Amino acid sequence: MSETFEVRRASAGGLMQSFVRWGRRDGPVMVLLHGLSGHARMWDAFARAMAPEYRVIAPDQRGHGDTEWPCPPAYETADFVEDLRSLADHLDIGRFVLVGLSMGAHNALAFAVRHPGRVERLVSVDVPPRIPLPRERDALLGSDPDRIGFATVEEAFAAERPVYPLSTEEVVMHRVRHNLKRREDGRWIWKHSPDVARHWSPEDLSDTVREIRCPTLVVRGAKSEVFAPEVAAAMVDAIPHAALSTIEGSGHSVPMDRPAEFEEALRGFLTS
């Protein structure tokens, strides 16, 4: 069973976008969108598992990973959606399966509304249609690493570990290692721009999700603190062809907390 893995860059959407490509060049396409403060490499384990059947594309979204930071800062939902459309056009991708986590799920939902002909199936992981932004923003700004940075990768891991108590140490370290860059003074800082937290302005999708027409799987971590069960149920009721999968033992970051169960839920949805 062969698999290919490569990190590529492309000028699309007015930015130099970085993305990871896995799997079959001739297979159906699956696009994976990470969450706020995340990056494309957080999907490595899941992408590797799907590579035998899919051509998997995982971009670093604007202001994250190795993708260019927009100047002046521009982090509206429409900006993220246009980035994905431009990248898909650049890669000559027509229809694809779209999977998003948290902020990435929000952007995926908005993309499915604006470009219904492009999304074959949609998976939205642990995000409500309306995001309680102040709490998300305060959490990021309160730990802005540009002020001090970290002396070592291990120090960064120690700071990040409590954020993901349900994930294994190996999974959290993988996320940390691929989310750091070194400053000229030798200290390590996160790759995501502080401007994302300051300027991110997600739309309220409470009404517009009703326009989604593709088969949709809404995934919720049973222990999630950001996606209440009643909100998830209402979201599934609003989307015409939606189903709900609740992953036991998982918090907000379902692909990290319960990777095997997450993969099983998606495979069941994709083959149904």
GUFI-841680 format. One record per residue (C-alpha): residue in three letters; chain; x, y, z; residue number from 1. Coordinates in steps of 0.25 Angstrom, whole numbers, plus 5000, padded with zeros to 4 digits. Layout:
N
  residu  chaine     X     Y     Z  num
     ALA       A     X     Y     Z  NUM
...
//
This chain:
272
  residu  chaine     X     Y     Z  num
     MET       A  5000  5000  5000    1
     SER       A  5008  5012  4995    2
     GLU       A  5005  5026  5000    3
     THR       A  5012  5040  4996    4
     PHE       A  5014  5051  5005    5
     GLU       A  5019  5065  5000    6
     VAL       A  5018  5080  5005    7
     ARG       A  5015  5089  4994    8
     ARG       A  5013  5104  4992    9
     ALA       A  5004  5111  4982   10
     SER       A  5000  5126  4980   11
     ALA       A  4985  5126  4981   12
     GLY       A  4975  5136  4987   13
     GLY       A  4986  5147  4987   14
     LEU       A  4994  5139  4997   15
     MET       A  5006  5129  4996   16
     GLN       A  4998  5117  5002   17
     SER       A  5005  5105  5008   18
     PHE       A  4998  5091  5007   19
     VAL       A  5001  5077  5010   20
     ARG       A  4997  5066  4999   21
     TRP       A  4995  5052  5002   22
     GLY       A  4991  5039  4995   23
     ARG       A  4986  5036  4981   24
     ARG       A  4988  5046  4970   25
     ASP       A  4976  5040  4962   26
     GLY       A  4967  5038  4974   27
     PRO       A  4955  5045  4979   28
     VAL       A  4959  5058  4987   29
     MET       A  4958  5061  5001   30
     VAL       A  4961  5075  5007   31
     LEU       A  4964  5076  5022   32
     LEU       A  4963  5090  5029   33
     HIS       A  4970  5091  5043   34
     GLY       A  4965  5100  5054   35
     LEU       A  4969  5113  5061   36
     SER       A  4984  5113  5064   37
     GLY       A  4985  5100  5057   38
     HIS       A  4992  5096  5044   39
     ALA       A  4992  5086  5033   40
     ARG       A  5001  5075  5039   41
     MET       A  4991  5073  5051   42
     TRP       A  4984  5064  5041   43
     ASP       A  4996  5055  5038   44
     ALA       A  4990  5042  5044   45
     PHE       A  4977  5043  5038   46
     ALA       A  4982  5047  5025   47
     ARG       A  4991  5035  5025   48
     ALA       A  4980  5026  5028   49
     MET       A  4971  5032  5016   50
     ALA       A  4982  5033  5006   51
     PRO       A  4980  5019  5000   52
     GLU       A  4966  5023  4995   53
     TYR       A  4967  5038  4994   54
     ARG       A  4976  5050  4989   55
     VAL       A  4976  5057  5002   56
     ILE       A  4979  5072  5002   57
     ALA       A  4982  5079  5016   58
     PRO       A  4985  5094  5014   59
     ASP       A  4991  5104  5025   60
     GLN       A  4980  5114  5025   61
     ARG       A  4983  5129  5025   62
     GLY       A  4991  5134  5037   63
     HIS       A  4995  5119  5041   64
     GLY       A  5006  5109  5038   65
     ASP       A  5015  5113  5026   66
     THR       A  5004  5121  5019   67
     GLU       A  5006  5135  5017   68
     TRP       A  5000  5145  5027   69
     PRO       A  4991  5155  5020   70
     CYS       A  4996  5170  5022   71
     PRO       A  4987  5177  5026   72
     PRO       A  4981  5167  5034   73
     ALA       A  4968  5161  5028   74
     TYR       A  4962  5149  5035   75
     GLU       A  4947  5150  5031   76
     THR       A  4940  5137  5028   77
     ALA       A  4939  5141  5013   78
     ASP       A  4954  5142  5013   79
     PHE       A  4956  5128  5017   80
     VAL       A  4946  5123  5007   81
     GLU       A  4952  5130  4996   82
     ASP       A  4966  5125  4999   83
     LEU       A  4960  5111  4998   84
     ARG       A  4953  5113  4985   85
     SER       A  4966  5119  4979   86
     LEU       A  4974  5108  4984   87
     ALA       A  4964  5097  4978   88
     ASP       A  4964  5105  4965   89
     HIS       A  4979  5105  4965   90
     LEU       A  4980  5090  4967   91
     ASP       A  4969  5088  4957   92
     ILE       A  4960  5081  4967   93
     GLY       A  4945  5081  4964   94
     ARG       A  4937  5074  4974   95
     PHE       A  4942  5069  4987   96
     VAL       A  4940  5064  5001   97
     LEU       A  4942  5075  5011   98
     VAL       A  4945  5073  5026   99
     GLY       A  4947  5084  5036  100
     LEU       A  4950  5085  5051  101
     SER       A  4946  5097  5059  102
     MET       A  4950  5109  5051  103
     GLY       A  4952  5100  5039  104
     ALA       A  4938  5094  5041  105
     HIS       A  4932  5108  5041  106
     ASN       A  4940  5112  5028  107
     ALA       A  4935  5098  5022  108
     LEU       A  4921  5101  5025  109
     ALA       A  4922  5115  5019  110
     PHE       A  4929  5109  5007  111
     ALA       A  4918  5099  5005  112
     VAL       A  4907  5110  5005  113
     ARG       A  4915  5119  4995  114
     HIS       A  4920  5108  4986  115
     PRO       A  4909  5096  4987  116
     GLY       A  4914  5090  4974  117
     ARG       A  4928  5088  4979  118
     VAL       A  4925  5080  4992  119
     GLU       A  4922  5065  4990  120
     ARG       A  4921  5062  5005  121
     LEU       A  4923  5071  5017  122
     VAL       A  4928  5068  5031  123
     SER       A  4927  5079  5041  124
     VAL       A  4935  5075  5054  125
     ASP       A  4931  5082  5068  126
     VAL       A  4927  5096  5064  127
     PRO       A  4913  5103  5066  128
     PRO       A  4908  5111  5054  129
     ARG       A  4910  5124  5063  130
     ILE       A  4923  5124  5070  131
     PRO       A  4925  5130  5084  132
     LEU       A  4937  5138  5079  133
     PRO       A  4941  5146  5091  134
     ARG       A  4945  5134  5099  135
     GLU       A  4953  5128  5088  136
     ARG       A  4960  5142  5085  137
     ASP       A  4963  5144  5100  138
     ALA       A  4969  5130  5101  139
     LEU       A  4978  5133  5090  140
     LEU       A  4982  5147  5093  141
     GLY       A  4985  5143  5108  142
     SER       A  4996  5134  5103  143
     ASP       A  5002  5142  5092  144
     PRO       A  5016  5136  5091  145
     ASP       A  5021  5148  5083  146
     ARG       A  5024  5154  5096  147
     ILE       A  5033  5144  5102  148
     GLY       A  5034  5132  5093  149
     PHE       A  5039  5118  5098  150
     ALA       A  5053  5114  5101  151
     THR       A  5051  5100  5096  152
     VAL       A  5041  5091  5089  153
     GLU       A  5039  5084  5102  154
     GLU       A  5035  5097  5109  155
     ALA       A  5025  5100  5098  156
     PHE       A  5020  5085  5100  157
     ALA       A  5018  5088  5114  158
     ALA       A  5010  5100  5112  159
     GLU       A  5001  5093  5101  160
     ARG       A  4999  5080  5108  161
     PRO       A  4988  5085  5118  162
     VAL       A  4980  5090  5106  163
     TYR       A  4979  5075  5101  164
     PRO       A  4977  5067  5113  165
     LEU       A  4970  5056  5106  166
     SER       A  4980  5054  5095  167
     THR       A  4993  5046  5096  168
     GLU       A  5006  5052  5099  169
     GLU       A  5011  5047  5085  170
     VAL       A  4999  5054  5078  171
     VAL       A  5001  5067  5085  172
     MET       A  5016  5067  5083  173
     HIS       A  5014  5065  5068  174
     ARG       A  5004  5077  5068  175
     VAL       A  5014  5086  5076  176
     ARG       A  5027  5082  5067  177
     HIS       A  5020  5086  5054  178
     ASN       A  5014  5099  5060  179
     LEU       A  5027  5105  5064  180
     LYS       A  5037  5114  5057  181
     ARG       A  5050  5120  5063  182
     ARG       A  5053  5135  5065  183
     GLU       A  5066  5141  5062  184
     ASP       A  5069  5142  5077  185
     GLY       A  5067  5126  5078  186
     ARG       A  5054  5126  5085  187
     TRP       A  5042  5118  5079  188
     ILE       A  5029  5124  5076  189
     TRP       A  5016  5119  5070  190
     LYS       A  5015  5119  5055  191
     HIS       A  5001  5125  5055  192
     SER       A  5000  5140  5054  193
     PRO       A  4995  5148  5067  194
     ASP       A  4986  5156  5057  195
     VAL       A  4977  5144  5055  196
     ALA       A  4972  5145  5069  197
     ARG       A  4971  5160  5069  198
     HIS       A  4964  5161  5055  199
     TRP       A  4957  5148  5053  200
     SER       A  4942  5151  5050  201
     PRO       A  4934  5138  5047  202
     GLU       A  4920  5140  5042  203
     ASP       A  4907  5136  5049  204
     LEU       A  4903  5124  5040  205
     SER       A  4891  5120  5049  206
     ASP       A  4881  5123  5037  207
     THR       A  4890  5120  5025  208
     VAL       A  4894  5106  5029  209
     ARG       A  4879  5103  5024  210
     GLU       A  4884  5105  5010  211
     ILE       A  4894  5094  5011  212
     ARG       A  4890  5083  5001  213
     CYS       A  4901  5072  5001  214
     PRO       A  4901  5060  5011  215
     THR       A  4907  5066  5024  216
     LEU       A  4912  5059  5036  217
     VAL       A  4912  5068  5049  218
     VAL       A  4923  5062  5059  219
     ARG       A  4923  5066  5073  220
     GLY       A  4932  5062  5085  221
     ALA       A  4924  5057  5096  222
     LYS       A  4932  5065  5106  223
     SER       A  4933  5077  5097  224
     GLU       A  4932  5091  5104  225
     VAL       A  4929  5099  5092  226
     PHE       A  4918  5091  5085  227
     ALA       A  4906  5087  5094  228
     PRO       A  4898  5075  5090  229
     GLU       A  4885  5083  5089  230
     VAL       A  4892  5093  5079  231
     ALA       A  4898  5081  5071  232
     ALA       A  4884  5075  5070  233
     ALA       A  4878  5088  5065  234
     MET       A  4889  5089  5055  235
     VAL       A  4886  5075  5050  236
     ASP       A  4871  5079  5049  237
     ALA       A  4874  5091  5041  238
     ILE       A  4883  5085  5030  239
     PRO       A  4874  5077  5021  240
     HIS       A  4883  5064  5019  241
     ALA       A  4891  5064  5032  242
     ALA       A  4894  5053  5043  243
     LEU       A  4900  5054  5056  244
     SER       A  4912  5046  5062  245
     THR       A  4916  5048  5076  246
     ILE       A  4930  5043  5080  247
     GLU       A  4931  5038  5094  248
     GLY       A  4943  5041  5102  249
     SER       A  4946  5053  5093  250
     GLY       A  4947  5068  5096  251
     HIS       A  4947  5079  5085  252
     SER       A  4959  5074  5077  253
     VAL       A  4952  5061  5073  254
     PRO       A  4963  5056  5062  255
     MET       A  4974  5058  5073  256
     ASP       A  4966  5052  5085  257
     ARG       A  4960  5040  5079  258
     PRO       A  4967  5038  5065  259
     ALA       A  4962  5023  5063  260
     GLU       A  4947  5027  5066  261
     PHE       A  4948  5039  5058  262
     GLU       A  4953  5031  5046  263
     GLU       A  4942  5020  5048  264
     ALA       A  4931  5031  5048  265
     LEU       A  4936  5037  5036  266
     ARG       A  4938  5024  5028  267
     GLY       A  4924  5020  5032  268
     PHE       A  4918  5034  5027  269
     LEU       A  4926  5033  5014  270
     THR       A  4922  5019  5010  271
     SER       A  4907  5021  5014  272
//
